[in-house]
Amino acid sequence: MDENTDLEKSSEEYHLGCSFIALGEYKVALKYFRNALKIRGEAWPDINRNMAWCYYRIAEYEGYQDHYEKAYDLFEKAENYYIEAQLGFGDLEERAQKPELKSKIRQRIDDCEERRSGLAALREFLKRREKFQQRRANTSKSSPENASSEKASPDDDEEDDDYYANHVDEV
């Protein structure tokens, strides 16, 4: 297989996985995400984020934690990349003479900003999910002094499901 075919196939597997998340078929989604990772490699933050979500929803917390950490680290690296790209494009924009070139460069700068914004939203989601996990762990302990004033509830799951569904394919 050539590189373009691999990219197309991994993208297809990724989007099928996203479709199965939307249907609540987390184990099936995991199968497609694993296939995409085999084709494209581990350094794909969106897949790791989605796999973390699937593992969480099927109560396999070790897989959740592993992919959560990978996704978080990869999102940090991606954000740094976009910051550097924005700065580089900004320098090019200042030196560009032709208006059409300036316009194309401005488009790239705006694209980097949009992607950084999406990464920030996804990182916020991952932080929310981690806080939720901590609240859930605290409420499951029997000792009253360990109980959190912020109790985890089924509404928290539903709220995060809604949030996730709106951000699953943003980046």
ABEGO torsion letter per residue (X at the ends): XBAAAAAAAAAAAAAAAAAAAAAGBAAAAAAAAAAAAAAAEABBAAAAAAAAAAAAAAGBAAAAAAAAAAAAAAAAAAAAAAAAAAAAAAAAAAABABAAAAAAAAAAAAAAAAAAAAAAAAAAAAAAAAAAAAAAAAAABABAAABBABBBBAAAAAAAAAAAAAAAAAX
